[in-house]
């Protein structure tokens, strides 16, 4: 756009630099989106695994029978 208005070599170079910057910005945004999707997938997978572990721990705690009171050790 700038080069079509000003019609100079410098304007052409600036226009090319602007276009390259926008291309790099778009690539960066795409890579961030891919990374975000991968992280979300990992969170989902590990959340399921952690919920299974916590459910198993809850079952073990629920099955635990109350213990008898022990006699104190030492002098009274």
Residue, then its C-alpha position, 0 to 999 in steps of 0.5 A: x500500500x505504502x509503495x503504491x502511494x509513494x512509488x519509491x524504493x524505500x517505500x517498497x522495502x518498508x512494505x515488504x518488511x511490514x508484510x514479512x512481519x505480519x506473516x511471522x506474527x501469523x505463524x507465531x499465533x498458529x504455533x501458540x494455538x497448537x501449543x494451547x491445544x496440546x496443553x488442554x489435551x494433556x490437562x484433560x488426560x491427566x485430570x481423568x487419571x488424577x480423578x481415578x487415583x483420588x477415587x481409589x484413595x477415597x475407597x481405601x479411606x472409607x474401607x479403613x476400620x476404626x482402630x482400638x484405643x491403645x494403652x498409653x506407653x510410659x509412666x502415668 
